[in-house]
Every structure is written in C-alpha cells, then in structure tokens.
Amino acid sequence: LGLLPGAGGVVRLTAKIGLEKALPLLLEGKQLRPDAALKMGLVEEMVETVEELVPAAKAWIMTNPDMGTQPWDQRGFTYP
C-alpha cells in the first residue's frame, strides 16, 4: 500500500517516520508487530477483526478530511 520498497516505499517510509527509524526496516528487513508499528507511527489505527477494518477506515476518513495529502506533499516539508 505504498510502503513497499521499489514502489516508492523507501521515500515514503523515510518521510513518514524519519531516516533513523526507517533504516533498520529497510536495510535489515526488520519486521514489526502491529503495536510497535502503531507506536512508531507507521499505522494510524488498529482494529481487532477483519470485519472492523472497512468501517474503521471509513470513520477515520470522515474524521480526518484534511488527510487527502501526505505531509511530504505539503510545501515546506522537511524530513524528520
């Protein structure tokens, strides 16, 4: 979903969490548990079941209408 290396994921991951946090994931192939990904800022929210996913995503979109663009799309963005 845009965070896969080779599909723009290296740039997006680095922009989202910063180079220092991104390097172990990119260079070592380190995997994260969902709670660690949430804490690191890689994901916005977690749900318990697959059935909750689409309703939670729709609710998140409705409560965050300004998130149509990513921080790196904004003028003046600097990498963390």
N, C-alpha and C positions, 0 to 999 in steps of 0.2 A: 504494500500500500504506500509506495513512495519512500520506504525506508530500506530498500534492498540495494546493496552496492551494485553499481552497474546501471541502475535506473534512476540516478540522481540521489540515491540514498546517502552516499558519503557526504555530499554537500549539505543535504537536509539534516542528517543526524548531527553533524558538526554545528550547524546553525541552531539547532533546537536545544542541544544540551552542552555545547562547548567542546572544544578540541580535547581538553584534558580528560573529560569523562567519555568522549567518543572513541579515543584511541584504543583502549582495551577491547572494546566491542568490534572495532574494525580490524585491528591488527592481529588479535589473538583469537577472534571468533568467540569471545566470551558470551555466554548466554545469561539471561536474567530471568529470575522468577517474576511473575506478574506484579507482586507487591514491590519488588525492587525497581521495576520499570516505572511504576506509578510514582514512587518516591523520587526517582531520578528525573522525572518529567517527560519520559518517553511516551506515556499514555496519559490521557486526560481523566479517565474514569474506568472502573472495573465493574462488571456485573457477575452474578453468581451462575446464571444459566444462559444457554444459547437463546432461549426464548425471550429473555430480557434484553438482549442486545439491540435489536432494531428499535423497540420503544425507547430505550435509554438513549440511543443515538439521536432519534428524532427530538426527544426532550432537550438534549444538550444543544442541538442546532437551534431550537426555538429560544433557548435562554441565552445563547451566545451568537446573536445575528451578526456581530461585528467580526466574527472569526472566518469570514469568507476568504480572507487572505492570511497568509502566514507572516510572522514578524519579519522574516527576511525579504518579504515583498514590499515592506514599508521603506519610504525614503529615510535615510539616516541610520538604518540598521547597522549594528556592529556585532561581530561575533563575540559570544560570551568568553 
